[in-house]
Amino acid sequence: MCDIAGLLWRRRLTNAYGGNFCARVSADSLLVTPSLMAEEKHCRLVPDDLMLVDLDGNIIEGTGRLSRETHMHTTLLRAFPTVNAVIHAHPMNGMVFAAAERPIPSVTEATELAGEAGLIEFAPMCTPEMSAATLAYFESKRALAEKMPIAGILPRHGLVVTGQSLNKTFTMLELVETDAYCALHWPK
C-alpha cells in the first residue's frame, strides 16, 4: 500500500488536495490510508500510517485519523464482496473531465471491456449523500464491478475506482488516466 501511495503521487494520479484508498484484508476488515496523506505527507507513507478498520469504519489498529471519505470506501466494500480495493484520486488529466462534469471515454483497447468512466451523481464531498451516489453508480454497473475494475467520476471532485485487488485497481486508474490524456489530445 505504501508503494501504491508513492506511485499515485509520482505519476500525478493524485494531487496535494487529496486521494485515499483501501484494501480488504478479511471479509470484515480493511486497511485504509490516513487523512491528508497527500497534503501532509505527499503520499510518502510508512506501514504505521495505515489503519485497520472494520466495515463500519471503526479503527481496530492504528493511531491516525481516518479520511472523511472512509465511509464511501466501506459502503462499496460492504455492497460488493468481490471488490477488494477502492482508490479515490485526483489525476491530472482526469480532473479536467471531473471539473467539466463529463465522462472519460474509453479510447484505448485496455479499457474497452470496462467502458467509459461515467459520471456519479453530484453530491457534496465527504457526505453520506456522496457515498450513496457513489454506491448507486457502481450498483448500476454491478455485473462489471463484480468481475473487473471499473471507474466513476465524482463531478468537480475526482475519480473512484474499484477492483478485485489493489494492483488491478491501481492499473485501472492509470489506464483511465491514459484515456483522459488521449481524449484531451485527440486531433480535432
C-alpha positions in Angstrom: 0.0 0.0 0.0 2.9 2.4 0.7 4.3 1.7 -2.7 1.0 2.4 -4.4 0.6 5.7 -2.4 4.0 6.7 -3.7 3.1 5.8 -7.3 -0.1 7.9 -7.1 2.0 10.9 -6.3 4.9 10.3 -8.6 2.7 9.5 -11.6 0.4 12.6 -10.9 -2.6 10.3 -10.3 -3.5 12.5 -7.3 -2.7 16.0 -6.1 -2.0 17.6 -2.8 -5.7 18.2 -2.1 -6.5 14.6 -1.7 -6.8 11.0 -2.5 -7.2 7.9 -0.4 -7.6 4.2 -0.8 -8.2 1.0 1.0 -7.6 -2.7 0.6 -9.7 -5.5 2.1 -7.7 -7.8 4.3 -10.5 -10.1 5.5 -14.3 -10.4 5.0 -14.9 -7.7 7.5 -11.8 -5.5 7.8 -9.7 -3.3 5.5 -6.5 -1.2 5.6 -7.0 2.4 4.8 -4.7 5.3 4.2 -4.8 8.2 6.6 -6.5 11.6 6.3 -4.4 14.2 4.5 -2.0 11.6 3.1 -1.3 13.8 0.1 -1.4 17.2 1.6 0.7 16.5 4.7 2.8 13.6 3.5 2.9 13.9 -0.3 1.9 10.2 -0.3 5.1 9.1 1.4 3.6 6.6 3.7 5.1 4.0 6.0 3.2 1.0 7.3 2.5 2.6 10.6 0.5 5.3 8.8 -2.1 2.7 7.7 -5.1 1.9 9.8 -7.0 -1.4 10.1 -10.8 -0.7 10.3 -13.9 -2.7 10.2 -16.7 -2.3 7.6 -18.4 0.3 9.9 -15.2 2.5 9.8 -14.2 1.7 13.4 -10.4 1.7 13.9 -9.2 -1.7 15.0 -5.5 -0.9 14.9 -3.6 2.3 14.2 -3.4 5.8 15.5 -4.0 8.0 12.6 -7.1 10.0 11.6 -9.5 8.4 9.1 -10.2 10.2 5.8 -13.6 11.8 5.6 -14.2 9.5 2.6 -13.7 6.3 4.5 -17.5 5.9 4.6 -17.5 5.8 0.8 -14.9 3.0 0.8 -16.7 0.9 3.5 -20.1 1.4 1.7 -18.6 0.0 -1.5 -16.9 -2.9 0.2 -20.0 -3.9 2.1 -22.1 -3.9 -1.1 -19.5 -5.7 -3.3 -17.9 -8.8 -1.6 -15.8 -9.4 -4.7 -14.3 -5.9 -4.6 -11.2 -5.8 -2.5 -9.8 -2.3 -3.2 -11.1 1.2 -3.7 -9.0 4.1 -4.8 -10.2 7.7 -4.8 -7.8 10.0 -6.6 -7.4 13.3 -8.4 -5.4 12.5 -11.5 -4.2 15.5 -13.5 -5.9 14.7 -16.8 -8.9 13.0 -15.3 -9.6 16.2 -13.3 -10.3 18.0 -16.5 -13.2 15.7 -17.0 -14.3 15.9 -13.4 -14.2 19.7 -13.5 -16.2 19.7 -16.7 -18.6 17.1 -15.4 -18.1 14.8 -18.4 -17.4 11.1 -18.6 -13.9 9.9 -19.7 -14.4 7.9 -22.9 -12.8 4.6 -23.3 -10.5 5.3 -26.3 -7.9 2.6 -25.8 -8.2 -1.2 -26.1 -7.1 -1.5 -22.5 -10.3 0.0 -21.1 -12.6 -1.4 -23.8 -14.3 -4.0 -21.6 -14.8 -1.6 -18.7 -16.1 1.1 -20.8 -16.1 4.8 -20.1 -15.6 6.3 -16.6 -19.1 7.7 -16.2 -20.5 10.4 -14.0 -21.6 9.7 -10.5 -24.5 11.9 -9.5 -23.2 15.1 -7.8 -23.3 15.3 -4.0 -21.2 17.5 -1.7 -17.8 15.9 -1.0 -17.4 13.7 2.1 -21.1 13.4 2.8 -23.4 10.4 3.3 -25.0 11.6 0.1 -21.8 11.3 -1.8 -21.3 7.7 -0.5 -24.9 6.9 -1.6 -24.5 8.4 -5.0 -21.2 6.5 -5.5 -22.8 3.3 -4.4 -25.7 3.9 -6.9 -23.3 4.4 -9.7 -21.4 1.2 -9.0 -24.7 -0.7 -8.4 -25.7 0.3 -11.9 -22.6 -1.4 -13.2 -22.8 -4.3 -10.8 -22.2 -7.1 -13.4 -18.9 -5.4 -14.4 -17.9 -4.3 -10.9 -18.1 -7.8 -9.6 -15.6 -9.2 -12.0 -13.3 -6.3 -13.1 -12.0 -2.9 -12.1 -14.2 0.0 -13.2 -14.1 3.7 -12.6 -16.5 6.6 -12.0 -16.2 10.3 -11.8 -17.2 12.4 -8.8 -18.2 15.7 -10.5 -15.9 18.6 -9.7 -14.1 16.3 -7.2 -12.1 13.3 -8.6 -12.3 9.7 -9.6 -13.3 6.5 -7.8 -12.0 3.1 -9.0 -13.0 -0.3 -7.6 -11.3 -3.6 -8.3 -10.6 -7.2 -7.2 -7.1 -6.3 -5.9 -5.2 -3.2 -5.1 -2.8 -3.7 -8.0 -5.6 -4.2 -10.5 -7.5 -1.2 -9.2 -4.3 1.0 -9.5 -3.8 -0.3 -13.0 -7.3 0.7 -14.0 -6.8 4.2 -12.5 -3.7 4.6 -14.6 -5.5 3.2 -17.8 -8.4 5.6 -17.3 -5.9 8.5 -16.8 -4.3 7.5 -20.1 -7.8 7.5 -21.8 -8.3 11.1 -20.4 -4.9 12.2 -21.7 -5.6 10.7 -25.2 -9.1 12.2 -25.3 -7.7 15.6 -24.4 -5.0 15.5 -27.1 -7.1 13.8 -29.8 -6.8 15.6 -33.1 -9.9 17.6 -33.7 
